[in-house]
């Protein structure tokens, strides 16, 4: 955190990025009552975010993952460049359309680099992994409370990695999968039980493993609850699991969650 202490509390300067103005207003209101947090700017698009972050140079950027013009990963790439550590390789440019959004631009190369914390409605593994690989320091979902969000902001500003429950496992699994395996050596990998599942059954399995109810799965996949029940029954039969708890562990062991 870069600001001087105010009343004994060091202030963390936060910039909001989300394409929904009403949501930004709600987050701003939630953080306004939190000690040591100051919202210093906001943006509703990738271009606005890149320019605003470069101009304001906040301590923490609360970053939406999905936006119409590219989303969080596009912001991370534009601000951090090829180096997620924040040391940009684009210093020396005088183009205002690029330089304002470059955290390590030449006119302020010694300025502290902003830390990014994803704040999204999505809890999909691919979204979590994409923004963490892009340089974000954490990922929390929009079900988080105001107090919890303020705590997460302070923690990433202090160098911690912060995740909503379950999401850290996605990142750990992604790194574990990066280790060379049979598929990397050109050897075929087959799991008869997994291969026996249809694409739709795999979708239902993943959502079950993530803790979704049958009703929530039905809404997410635009099918009936009865159809979900049928798919779930088929998955249990094909995987030879006795209940949902056992099925979740089975899915996790095969990285299907």
Backbone as JSON, one array per atom type, in Angstrom:
{
  "sequence": "XXXXXXXXXXXXXXXXXXXXXXXXXXXXXXXXXXXXXXXXXXXXXXXXXXXXXXXXXXXXXXXXXXXXXXXXXXXXXXXXXXXXXXXXXXXXXXXXXXXXXXXXXXXXXXXXXXXXXXXXXXXXXXXXXXXXXXXXXXXXXXXXXXXXXXXXXXXXXXXXXXXXXXXXXXXXXXXXXXXXXXXXXXXXXXXXXXXXXXXXXXXXXXXXXXXXXXXXXXXXXXXXXXXXXXXXXXXXXXXXXXXXXXXXXXXXXXXXX",
  "N": [[0.85, -1.19, 0.0], [0.54, 2.23, -0.79], [-0.08, 4.81, 0.15], [0.25, 7.32, 2.77], [-0.16, 6.64, 6.28], [-3.39, 7.19, 7.67], [-4.77, 8.46, 10.43], [-3.61, 6.34, 11.78], [-4.18, 4.17, 10.19], [-3.19, 2.57, 7.29], [-3.86, 3.52, 4.0], [-5.43, 1.79, 1.38], [-5.51, 2.07, -2.02], [-8.02, 1.68, -4.36], [-9.14, 0.48, -7.53], [-11.95, 0.07, -9.58], [-13.14, -2.31, -11.9], [-15.64, -3.11, -14.02], [-18.3, -4.0, -16.16], [-20.86, -3.36, -15.47], [-22.56, -0.72, -14.31], [-24.26, -0.38, -12.09], [-23.46, -2.46, -10.42], [-20.81, -1.65, -9.9], [-21.33, 0.66, -8.43], [-22.51, -0.46, -6.18], [-20.36, -1.96, -5.1], [-18.56, 0.1, -4.59], [-20.0, 1.48, -2.61], [-20.07, -0.49, -0.61], [-17.34, -0.74, 0.02], [-16.77, 1.79, 0.89], [-17.35, 2.09, 3.57], [-15.39, 0.69, 4.84], [-12.5, 0.4, 6.83], [-9.43, 1.89, 5.94], [-9.64, 1.62, 3.18], [-9.86, 3.05, 0.01], [-11.67, 4.01, -2.76], [-10.5, 4.91, -5.81], [-11.07, 5.19, -8.46], [-12.86, 4.07, -11.44], [-13.97, 1.85, -14.05], [-15.69, 0.84, -17.05], [-15.05, -0.63, -19.23], [-12.55, -2.37, -21.21], [-10.71, -0.62, -22.47], [-11.15, 1.8, -21.06], [-10.39, 0.93, -18.54], [-7.64, 0.27, -18.84], [-6.55, 2.8, -19.47], [-7.36, 4.26, -17.18], [-6.17, 2.87, -15.0], [-3.47, 3.21, -15.58], [-3.31, 5.99, -15.31], [-4.16, 6.57, -12.66], [-2.8, 4.75, -11.06], [-3.41, 2.66, -9.0], [-3.33, 0.82, -5.84], [-4.62, -1.66, -5.72], [-6.46, -3.43, -8.15], [-9.75, -4.19, -8.69], [-11.06, -6.61, -10.57], [-13.27, -7.41, -13.14], [-14.12, -10.47, -14.76], [-15.47, -11.24, -17.14], [-16.23, -9.25, -19.82], [-17.76, -7.34, -22.45], [-15.82, -6.43, -24.31], [-13.48, -7.93, -24.13], [-12.63, -8.45, -21.48], [-11.24, -9.42, -18.23], [-8.71, -10.7, -18.67], [-7.78, -9.4, -20.96], [-7.35, -6.84, -19.96], [-5.32, -7.36, -18.1], [-3.27, -8.22, -19.82], [-2.82, -5.9, -21.29], [-2.0, -4.06, -19.35], [0.0, -5.31, -17.79], [1.55, -6.46, -19.7], [3.8, -8.7, -21.3], [5.0, -9.66, -19.08], [3.95, -10.86, -16.17], [4.82, -10.08, -13.66], [4.8, -7.45, -13.55], [6.76, -5.85, -14.59], [7.02, -4.06, -17.21], [7.59, -4.53, -20.7], [7.37, -2.43, -22.4], [8.34, 0.08, -22.0], [9.39, 3.41, -22.69], [7.84, 4.14, -24.77], [5.95, 6.78, -26.25], [3.41, 7.03, -26.92], [0.28, 8.01, -26.11], [-1.97, 6.43, -26.04], [-1.11, 3.99, -25.31], [0.84, 4.2, -23.3], [-0.44, 5.31, -20.87], [-1.78, 3.09, -19.74], [0.14, 1.33, -19.04], [1.64, -0.26, -16.51], [4.3, -0.19, -15.88], [5.34, 2.01, -17.26], [7.62, 4.31, -18.92], [7.63, 6.91, -17.88], [7.13, 6.66, -15.24], [8.63, 4.59, -14.07], [9.51, 3.66, -11.68], [7.36, 3.55, -10.09], [5.07, 1.93, -7.85], [3.68, -1.2, -8.82], [0.37, -2.01, -9.78], [-1.72, -4.34, -8.05], [-3.7, -7.12, -8.95], [-7.0, -8.25, -8.37], [-9.3, -10.58, -9.08], [-12.79, -10.26, -9.43], [-15.63, -11.86, -9.71], [-18.7, -13.23, -11.11], [-18.46, -15.73, -12.05], [-17.47, -19.09, -11.33], [-15.96, -20.84, -12.67], [-13.43, -23.17, -13.5], [-11.73, -22.7, -15.71], [-11.86, -19.92, -16.03], [-10.79, -18.95, -13.63], [-8.14, -19.98, -13.76], [-7.21, -18.74, -16.11], [-7.09, -15.94, -15.5], [-5.33, -15.92, -13.35], [-3.01, -16.95, -14.48], [-2.65, -14.83, -16.14], [-1.72, -12.88, -14.47], [-3.09, -11.99, -12.22], [-3.55, -11.7, -8.64], [-5.33, -12.98, -7.07], [-8.67, -14.43, -6.7], [-11.99, -13.9, -6.32], [-15.47, -14.57, -5.75], [-18.63, -12.98, -6.63], [-20.38, -13.34, -4.59], [-19.29, -12.68, -2.24], [-19.02, -10.96, 0.9], [-19.16, -7.45, 1.92], [-17.28, -6.87, 3.97], [-15.59, -9.09, 3.81], [-14.61, -8.75, 1.24], [-13.17, -6.36, 1.49], [-11.19, -7.24, 3.25], [-9.94, -9.12, 1.59], [-8.91, -7.43, -0.37], [-7.05, -5.94, 1.14], [-5.3, -7.98, 1.83], [-4.24, -8.96, -0.65], [-2.96, -6.66, -1.4], [-0.96, -6.63, 0.43], [0.57, -8.67, -0.45], [-0.35, -11.28, -0.3], [-1.93, -14.26, -1.66], [-5.26, -14.63, -2.62], [-8.27, -16.44, -2.5], [-11.65, -17.38, -3.19], [-13.48, -19.95, -1.39], [-12.72, -23.23, -2.55], [-11.78, -22.39, -5.05], [-9.01, -22.06, -5.12], [-8.1, -24.62, -5.4], [-8.45, -25.16, -8.1], [-6.36, -23.77, -9.3], [-4.12, -25.0, -8.17], [-4.48, -27.58, -9.19], [-4.15, -27.02, -11.89], [-1.44, -26.36, -12.06], [-0.4, -28.76, -11.23], [-1.16, -30.4, -13.32], [0.51, -29.41, -15.22], [2.87, -30.71, -14.99], [4.99, -33.06, -16.67], [3.32, -35.69, -18.33], [1.88, -38.85, -19.42], [0.44, -38.05, -21.7], [1.92, -35.9, -22.57], [4.14, -37.1, -23.52], [3.33, -38.24, -25.78], [1.9, -40.53, -25.46], [-1.03, -42.48, -25.47], [-3.82, -41.79, -23.35], [-6.21, -43.38, -21.49], [-9.32, -43.7, -19.89], [-11.57, -45.88, -19.06], [-14.03, -45.55, -17.68], [-14.46, -42.78, -17.7], [-14.47, -42.37, -20.44], [-16.81, -43.63, -21.08], [-18.83, -41.88, -20.53], [-21.24, -39.57, -21.79], [-20.96, -36.38, -23.55], [-22.85, -34.57, -22.39], [-23.38, -35.84, -19.95], [-20.9, -35.58, -18.77], [-20.82, -32.82, -18.42], [-22.87, -32.49, -16.52], [-21.75, -34.0, -14.46], [-19.45, -32.46, -13.79], [-20.64, -30.14, -12.76], [-22.09, -31.19, -10.62], [-19.94, -32.02, -9.05], [-18.94, -29.59, -8.34], [-20.7, -28.72, -6.51], [-23.27, -27.85, -7.19], [-26.87, -27.77, -7.08], [-29.51, -30.01, -8.25], [-31.54, -28.44, -9.38], [-30.19, -26.03, -9.89], [-28.33, -26.92, -11.75], [-30.01, -27.67, -13.82], [-31.04, -25.15, -14.57], [-28.7, -23.91, -15.4], [-27.88, -25.46, -17.57], [-30.05, -25.37, -19.16], [-32.04, -27.37, -19.17], [-34.48, -29.81, -18.03], [-35.22, -30.53, -14.55], [-35.78, -33.19, -14.14], [-34.45, -34.36, -16.29], [-31.84, -33.81, -15.55], [-31.67, -35.4, -13.27], [-31.84, -37.91, -14.47], [-29.48, -37.96, -16.0], [-27.63, -37.77, -13.9], [-28.11, -40.17, -12.55], [-27.29, -41.97, -14.51], [-24.57, -41.32, -14.63], [-23.67, -42.05, -12.06], [-24.11, -44.79, -12.22], [-22.44, -45.57, -14.39], [-19.93, -44.83, -13.46], [-19.73, -46.32, -11.25], [-20.18, -45.41, -8.66], [-21.46, -44.87, -5.37], [-22.83, -42.73, -4.2], [-23.4, -39.13, -4.15], [-21.32, -37.8, -2.81], [-19.18, -39.6, -2.97], [-18.97, -39.62, -5.72], [-18.12, -37.01, -6.25], [-15.53, -37.0, -5.13], [-14.41, -38.91, -6.82], [-14.54, -37.58, -9.3], [-12.85, -35.4, -8.78], [-10.41, -36.7, -8.46], [-9.84, -37.29, -11.02], [-9.59, -34.92, -12.22], [-11.91, -33.73, -13.19], [-13.56, -31.85, -12.2]],
  "CA": [[0.0, 0.0, 0.0], [1.47, 3.33, -1.01], [-0.43, 6.05, 0.83], [0.67, 7.5, 4.15], [-1.21, 6.27, 7.24], [-4.35, 8.21, 8.07], [-5.33, 8.04, 11.7], [-3.05, 5.06, 12.18], [-4.55, 3.13, 9.24], [-2.64, 2.8, 5.96], [-4.95, 3.49, 3.03], [-5.23, 1.01, 0.15], [-6.22, 2.73, -3.11], [-8.65, 0.62, -5.16], [-9.75, 0.85, -8.8], [-12.97, -0.91, -9.91], [-13.36, -2.57, -13.33], [-16.8, -3.96, -14.24], [-19.11, -3.36, -17.19], [-22.18, -3.03, -14.93], [-22.43, 0.48, -13.48], [-24.96, -0.58, -10.82], [-22.61, -3.29, -9.57], [-19.69, -0.82, -9.44], [-21.85, 1.54, -7.38], [-22.69, -1.27, -4.98], [-19.04, -2.27, -4.53], [-18.03, 1.35, -4.04], [-20.71, 1.75, -1.36], [-19.62, -1.48, 0.37], [-15.97, -0.47, 0.44], [-16.69, 3.13, 1.48], [-17.42, 1.99, 5.03], [-14.33, -0.19, 5.34], [-11.3, 1.13, 7.24], [-8.2, 1.72, 5.17], [-9.92, 1.39, 1.78], [-10.33, 4.22, -0.73], [-11.9, 3.76, -4.18], [-9.95, 6.09, -6.48], [-11.47, 5.25, -9.86], [-13.61, 2.93, -11.93], [-14.06, 1.76, -15.51], [-16.68, -0.12, -17.51], [-14.58, -1.32, -20.44], [-11.11, -2.65, -21.19], [-9.98, 0.6, -22.82], [-11.24, 2.73, -19.92], [-9.62, 0.35, -17.44], [-6.22, 0.41, -19.14], [-6.21, 4.22, -19.32], [-7.55, 4.69, -15.79], [-5.16, 2.25, -14.12], [-2.2, 3.89, -15.85], [-3.38, 7.36, -14.81], [-4.35, 6.62, -11.2], [-1.83, 3.83, -10.44], [-3.95, 2.21, -7.7], [-2.66, -0.31, -5.19], [-5.33, -2.89, -6.09], [-7.52, -3.34, -9.16], [-10.79, -5.22, -8.61], [-11.19, -6.83, -12.0], [-14.28, -8.32, -13.64], [-13.52, -11.45, -15.68], [-16.15, -11.23, -18.42], [-16.76, -7.98, -20.32], [-17.99, -7.49, -23.89], [-14.69, -6.08, -25.18], [-12.26, -8.69, -23.86], [-12.61, -8.92, -20.11], [-10.11, -9.25, -17.33], [-7.44, -11.13, -19.25], [-7.34, -8.34, -21.87], [-6.82, -5.75, -19.13], [-4.05, -7.82, -17.56], [-2.27, -8.22, -20.89], [-2.52, -4.52, -21.68], [-1.32, -3.34, -18.27], [1.21, -6.0, -17.35], [2.33, -6.88, -20.85], [4.23, -10.1, -21.33], [5.6, -10.01, -17.8], [2.95, -10.72, -15.11], [5.38, -9.52, -12.44], [4.53, -6.02, -13.58], [7.85, -5.13, -15.22], [6.59, -4.01, -18.59], [8.62, -4.42, -21.72], [6.99, -1.41, -23.36], [8.81, 1.38, -21.56], [10.02, 4.19, -23.72], [6.85, 4.62, -25.74], [5.34, 8.07, -25.91], [2.04, 6.97, -27.41], [-0.62, 8.14, -24.95], [-2.98, 5.38, -26.03], [-0.51, 2.8, -24.72], [1.59, 4.49, -22.07], [-1.21, 5.47, -19.64], [-2.21, 1.83, -19.18], [1.28, 0.47, -18.78], [2.02, -0.07, -15.11], [5.74, 0.08, -15.78], [5.7, 2.95, -18.31], [8.91, 4.95, -18.68], [7.54, 8.15, -17.14], [7.0, 6.35, -13.81], [9.09, 3.2, -14.03], [9.76, 3.25, -10.3], [6.1, 3.56, -9.34], [4.61, 0.58, -7.49], [2.79, -1.82, -9.8], [-0.91, -2.39, -9.22], [-2.02, -5.75, -7.85], [-5.02, -7.39, -9.49], [-7.84, -9.23, -7.69], [-10.49, -10.83, -9.89], [-14.08, -10.29, -8.72], [-16.48, -12.34, -10.81], [-19.82, -14.13, -10.82], [-18.07, -17.06, -12.52], [-16.59, -19.92, -10.52], [-15.46, -21.86, -13.59], [-12.0, -23.39, -13.38], [-10.99, -22.08, -16.8], [-11.78, -18.49, -15.78], [-9.83, -18.75, -12.53], [-6.79, -20.27, -14.23], [-6.82, -17.76, -17.12], [-6.69, -14.65, -14.93], [-4.15, -16.11, -12.51], [-1.9, -17.02, -15.42], [-2.46, -13.49, -16.7], [-1.01, -12.02, -13.52], [-3.89, -11.62, -11.04], [-3.04, -12.25, -7.39], [-6.38, -13.72, -6.39], [-9.93, -14.55, -7.42], [-13.13, -14.08, -5.41], [-16.75, -14.49, -6.45], [-19.45, -11.84, -6.25], [-21.19, -13.65, -3.4], [-18.49, -12.26, -1.1], [-19.57, -9.82, 1.64], [-18.33, -6.25, 1.88], [-16.15, -7.0, 4.88], [-14.68, -10.1, 3.27], [-13.96, -8.17, 0.07], [-12.17, -5.42, 1.98], [-10.09, -8.05, 3.78], [-9.23, -9.69, 0.44], [-8.16, -6.33, -0.98], [-5.88, -5.65, 1.99], [-4.37, -9.11, 1.8], [-3.48, -8.99, -1.9], [-2.09, -5.48, -1.37], [0.19, -6.98, 1.28], [1.34, -9.72, -1.1], [-0.95, -12.62, -0.18], [-2.82, -14.75, -2.71], [-6.57, -14.79, -1.99], [-9.25, -17.12, -3.34], [-12.87, -17.88, -2.57], [-13.38, -21.38, -1.14], [-12.68, -24.18, -3.66], [-11.15, -21.9, -6.27], [-7.56, -22.28, -5.08], [-7.85, -25.97, -5.88], [-8.34, -25.13, -9.56], [-5.02, -23.3, -9.66], [-3.18, -26.06, -7.8], [-4.64, -28.66, -10.16], [-3.59, -26.6, -13.17], [0.01, -26.49, -11.97], [-0.09, -30.19, -11.14], [-1.3, -30.95, -14.66], [1.61, -28.93, -16.06], [3.98, -31.66, -14.92], [4.94, -33.99, -17.82], [2.58, -36.93, -18.13], [1.86, -39.71, -20.61], [-0.04, -37.34, -22.88], [2.99, -35.03, -23.04], [5.13, -37.94, -24.18], [2.71, -38.81, -26.96], [1.3, -41.82, -25.15], [-2.48, -42.34, -25.28], [-4.31, -41.93, -21.97], [-7.61, -43.78, -21.56], [-10.0, -44.06, -18.66], [-12.82, -46.47, -19.58], [-15.22, -45.0, -17.04], [-14.65, -41.44, -18.22], [-14.8, -42.5, -21.86], [-18.18, -44.13, -21.23], [-19.78, -40.79, -20.3], [-21.55, -38.7, -22.91], [-20.6, -34.99, -23.26], [-23.8, -33.97, -21.46], [-23.16, -36.45, -18.64], [-19.69, -34.96, -18.22], [-21.2, -31.49, -17.96], [-23.62, -32.67, -15.27], [-20.78, -34.47, -13.47], [-18.62, -31.33, -13.35], [-21.46, -29.25, -11.93], [-22.34, -31.91, -9.37], [-18.69, -32.01, -8.27], [-18.74, -28.22, -7.85], [-21.67, -28.47, -5.45], [-24.54, -27.33, -7.67], [-28.05, -28.61, -6.88], [-30.13, -30.43, -9.51], [-32.27, -27.3, -9.93], [-29.21, -25.09, -10.42], [-27.76, -27.52, -12.96], [-31.05, -27.58, -14.84], [-31.09, -23.76, -15.03], [-27.44, -23.59, -16.07], [-27.78, -26.2, -18.83], [-31.31, -25.17, -19.88], [-32.75, -28.64, -19.28], [-35.38, -30.0, -16.9], [-34.66, -31.18, -13.37], [-35.92, -34.63, -14.36], [-33.36, -34.76, -17.18], [-30.63, -33.78, -14.73], [-31.71, -36.59, -12.43], [-31.54, -39.05, -15.33], [-28.04, -37.91, -16.29], [-26.89, -38.06, -12.66], [-28.26, -41.6, -12.32], [-26.42, -42.65, -15.48], [-23.18, -41.08, -14.23], [-23.41, -42.9, -10.9], [-24.06, -46.19, -12.68], [-21.27, -45.79, -15.25], [-18.69, -44.65, -12.69], [-19.8, -47.28, -10.16], [-20.12, -44.7, -7.38], [-22.69, -45.13, -4.62], [-23.54, -41.51, -3.83], [-22.84, -37.9, -4.71], [-20.05, -37.49, -2.15], [-18.18, -40.47, -3.58], [-18.82, -39.18, -7.11], [-17.31, -35.79, -6.23], [-14.13, -37.4, -4.94], [-14.0, -39.61, -8.05], [-14.34, -36.56, -10.32], [-11.67, -34.63, -8.42], [-9.22, -37.51, -8.68], [-9.6, -37.34, -12.47], [-9.56, -33.53, -12.67], [-13.13, -33.49, -13.96], [-14.39, -30.9, -11.48]],
  "C": [[0.89, 1.24, 0.0], [1.14, 4.61, -0.26], [0.08, 6.08, 2.26], [-0.48, 7.11, 5.08], [-2.11, 7.45, 7.57], [-5.01, 7.74, 9.35], [-4.84, 6.68, 12.13], [-3.37, 3.93, 11.23], [-3.98, 3.47, 7.86], [-3.74, 2.58, 4.93], [-4.54, 2.69, 1.79], [-6.11, 1.62, -0.93], [-6.71, 1.69, -4.11], [-9.28, 1.2, -6.42], [-10.71, -0.27, -9.21], [-13.11, -1.06, -11.43], [-14.5, -3.57, -13.47], [-17.7, -3.25, -15.23], [-20.52, -3.03, -16.72], [-22.04, -1.87, -13.94], [-23.11, 0.3, -12.11], [-24.12, -1.43, -9.88], [-21.43, -2.49, -9.05], [-20.13, 0.09, -8.3], [-22.02, 0.78, -6.07], [-21.37, -1.6, -4.31], [-18.44, -1.03, -3.9], [-18.68, 1.66, -2.69], [-20.27, 0.79, -0.26], [-18.23, -1.14, 0.9], [-15.82, 0.88, 1.14], [-16.68, 3.08, 3.0], [-16.33, 1.14, 5.64], [-13.06, 0.61, 5.65], [-10.13, 0.84, 6.32], [-8.41, 1.46, 3.69], [-10.44, 2.68, 1.14], [-10.47, 3.85, -2.22], [-11.5, 5.03, -4.94], [-10.32, 6.16, -7.96], [-12.24, 4.02, -10.26], [-13.68, 2.98, -13.45], [-15.05, 0.67, -15.88], [-16.28, -0.86, -18.76], [-13.08, -1.55, -20.32], [-10.32, -1.39, -21.46], [-9.98, 1.6, -21.67], [-10.39, 2.23, -18.76], [-8.13, 0.57, -17.65], [-5.77, 1.86, -18.94], [-6.28, 4.66, -17.86], [-6.51, 4.13, -14.84], [-3.81, 2.93, -14.32], [-2.17, 5.3, -15.28], [-3.38, 7.42, -13.28], [-3.29, 5.82, -10.46], [-2.29, 3.38, -9.05], [-3.11, 1.08, -7.11], [-3.27, -1.62, -5.66], [-6.39, -2.58, -7.13], [-8.48, -4.5, -8.95], [-11.3, -5.43, -10.03], [-12.28, -7.84, -12.35], [-13.64, -9.24, -14.68], [-14.14, -11.37, -17.07], [-16.73, -9.85, -18.73], [-16.86, -8.1, -21.84], [-16.75, -7.27, -24.76], [-13.39, -6.79, -24.8], [-12.12, -9.18, -22.45], [-11.3, -8.75, -19.38], [-8.77, -9.62, -17.91], [-6.9, -10.06, -20.2], [-6.75, -7.17, -21.1], [-5.44, -6.14, -18.59], [-2.95, -7.77, -18.62], [-1.85, -6.8, -21.25], [-1.69, -3.8, -20.62], [0.01, -3.99, -17.9], [2.09, -6.44, -18.51], [2.67, -8.35, -20.77], [4.75, -10.58, -20.01], [4.61, -9.8, -16.68], [3.51, -10.16, -13.81], [5.18, -8.01, -12.39], [5.65, -5.23, -14.19], [7.59, -5.13, -16.71], [7.75, -3.89, -19.55], [8.33, -3.32, -22.7], [7.44, -0.03, -22.93], [9.49, 2.09, -22.72], [9.04, 4.68, -24.76], [6.27, 5.92, -25.29], [3.91, 8.13, -26.39], [1.08, 6.97, -26.24], [-1.64, 7.04, -24.89], [-2.44, 4.11, -25.4], [0.09, 3.11, -23.36], [0.75, 4.65, -20.83], [-1.59, 4.16, -19.0], [-1.09, 0.9, -18.82], [1.8, 0.72, -17.39], [3.47, 0.26, -14.96], [6.2, 1.05, -16.83], [6.9, 3.77, -17.92], [8.8, 6.2, -17.85], [7.37, 7.9, -15.65], [7.46, 4.93, -13.57], [9.33, 2.71, -12.62], [8.49, 3.22, -9.47], [5.67, 2.13, -9.01], [3.61, 0.07, -8.52], [1.49, -2.24, -9.11], [-1.01, -3.91, -9.09], [-3.46, -5.99, -8.29], [-5.72, -8.5, -8.71], [-9.1, -9.39, -8.52], [-11.72, -10.91, -8.99], [-15.14, -10.62, -9.76], [-17.64, -13.17, -10.31], [-19.45, -15.56, -11.18], [-17.19, -17.78, -11.5], [-16.02, -21.06, -11.36], [-13.94, -21.96, -13.5], [-11.22, -22.67, -14.46], [-10.85, -20.58, -16.63], [-10.76, -18.17, -14.7], [-8.41, -18.9, -13.05], [-6.32, -19.21, -15.21], [-6.36, -16.45, -16.49], [-5.48, -14.78, -14.0], [-2.91, -16.22, -13.39], [-1.6, -15.66, -16.04], [-1.78, -12.53, -15.76], [-1.81, -11.58, -12.32], [-3.35, -12.33, -9.8], [-4.08, -13.06, -6.63], [-7.66, -13.69, -7.19], [-11.03, -14.81, -6.39], [-14.42, -13.92, -6.21], [-17.61, -13.37, -5.86], [-20.43, -12.14, -5.12], [-20.49, -13.19, -2.13], [-19.15, -11.05, -0.42], [-18.63, -8.62, 1.55], [-17.11, -6.34, 2.76], [-15.12, -7.98, 4.38], [-13.92, -9.56, 2.06], [-12.87, -7.19, 0.5], [-10.95, -6.16, 2.53], [-9.25, -8.65, 2.65], [-8.38, -8.64, -0.25], [-6.9, -6.03, -0.18], [-4.84, -6.76, 1.88], [-3.58, -9.17, 0.5], [-2.55, -7.79, -1.98], [-0.82, -5.76, -0.57], [0.99, -8.15, 0.71], [0.79, -11.12, -0.98], [-1.73, -12.98, -1.45], [-4.15, -15.09, -2.04], [-7.55, -15.42, -2.97], [-10.51, -17.41, -2.51], [-12.72, -19.38, -2.35], [-13.52, -22.2, -2.41], [-11.86, -23.71, -4.84], [-9.64, -22.1, -6.28], [-7.21, -23.66, -5.61], [-7.71, -26.03, -7.39], [-6.93, -24.76, -9.99], [-3.99, -24.37, -9.34], [-3.26, -27.22, -8.78], [-4.01, -28.31, -11.49], [-2.08, -26.73, -13.17], [0.42, -27.96, -11.91], [-0.16, -30.84, -12.52], [-0.16, -30.52, -15.58], [2.82, -29.85, -16.03], [3.87, -32.66, -16.07], [4.21, -35.27, -17.47], [2.59, -37.74, -19.4], [1.43, -38.96, -21.87], [1.03, -36.43, -23.46], [4.06, -35.82, -23.79], [4.54, -38.64, -25.41], [2.07, -40.15, -26.73], [-0.19, -41.63, -24.92], [-2.87, -42.58, -23.83], [-5.81, -42.25, -22.04], [-8.12, -44.12, -20.15], [-11.37, -44.59, -19.1], [-14.07, -45.86, -18.98], [-15.51, -43.6, -17.54], [-15.09, -41.49, -19.67], [-16.24, -42.95, -22.08], [-19.23, -43.03, -21.07], [-20.01, -39.98, -21.57], [-21.1, -37.27, -22.55], [-21.54, -34.33, -22.26], [-23.63, -34.54, -20.05], [-21.91, -35.87, -17.98], [-19.98, -33.56, -17.7], [-21.92, -31.57, -16.62], [-22.67, -33.11, -14.16], [-19.95, -33.32, -12.92], [-19.4, -30.41, -12.42], [-21.82, -29.91, -10.6], [-21.11, -31.84, -8.46], [-18.4, -30.63, -7.69], [-19.77, -27.82, -6.8], [-23.0, -27.9, -5.89], [-25.68, -28.31, -7.36], [-28.61, -29.02, -8.25], [-30.86, -29.25, -10.18], [-31.31, -26.31, -10.56], [-28.58, -25.61, -11.71], [-28.75, -27.41, -14.11], [-31.1, -26.16, -15.43], [-29.84, -23.41, -15.84], [-27.34, -24.24, -17.45], [-29.05, -26.1, -19.68], [-32.0, -26.52, -20.19], [-33.63, -28.8, -18.04], [-34.66, -30.69, -15.74], [-34.7, -32.7, -13.55], [-34.8, -35.15, -15.28], [-32.03, -34.78, -16.43], [-30.55, -35.04, -13.88], [-31.35, -37.85, -13.24], [-30.05, -39.12, -15.64], [-27.22, -38.29, -15.05], [-26.94, -39.55, -12.35], [-27.35, -42.4, -13.25], [-24.95, -42.52, -15.1], [-22.8, -41.96, -13.05], [-23.25, -44.36, -11.31], [-22.77, -46.46, -13.46], [-19.95, -45.69, -14.48], [-18.63, -45.59, -11.48], [-19.61, -46.62, -8.79], [-21.48, -44.82, -6.69], [-23.49, -43.89, -4.27], [-22.79, -40.29, -4.38], [-21.48, -37.56, -4.1], [-18.92, -38.32, -2.78], [-17.9, -40.05, -5.02], [-17.95, -37.93, -7.2], [-15.84, -36.11, -6.07], [-13.58, -38.09, -6.18], [-13.68, -38.59, -9.15], [-13.08, -35.75, -10.05], [-10.38, -35.4, -8.69], [-8.85, -37.59, -10.17], [-9.62, -35.95, -13.08], [-10.75, -33.19, -13.55], [-14.04, -32.48, -13.28], [-14.12, -29.47, -11.94]]
}
